[in-house]
Amino acid sequence: MPAAPRFVGVVALLTVLASGLVTACSSSSDSSTAGGRYSAAPAMTIDANKHYSATITTAKGTITLDLDPKSAPISVNNFVFLARDGYYDGLTFHRVEANFVVQGGDPTGTGNGGPGYTIPDEASPLLHTEGALGMAKSTAPNSAGSQFYMLLSAQPSLDGRYTVFGKVSSGMDVLKTIARGDVMTKVTITEQ
């Protein structure tokens, strides 16, 4: 039974790391509206039969994301809307944890801000593999807004708890150099 304490320790560590995705955007009771500029979630405007990608331009290079509208249409629609509106341009990556996550999308840069609305959780079949793109949220259900994360390594303990809506398709090397405070100069959407 000497393995049991080590297993408990690993589970405890994963729980702490996962809770960071929650606490990074839930420090205040009204975190979804801090820094918000919209009064409601966007209307559905994407076509789930089309392919959407996003390019995040930083001083360190570009990160390209493949978005999956069939697996998580609400999250993709939300991300596409915000990116096309220039919402993410100039925002920082406010949370970076080595071998775990890079998180951005908070207009306050504190982990407590959002667009002024929330979107429902989605039961996406996509998993938390290396490069997974997901919606950060508070401990409350249906509390995601504009904050998103990209995984630096697989995190299966997060599966089923957060909505994964895409994956890094190129620029994983750039993602691994991102530091807290680095700026998303521009986020561009391509639709095909």
Helices and strands as residue ranges (DSSP letters): H 3-23, E 52-58, E 61-67, H 73-84, E 93-97, E 101-104, E 132-135, E 148-151, G 156-158, E 164-170, H 172-175, E 186-191
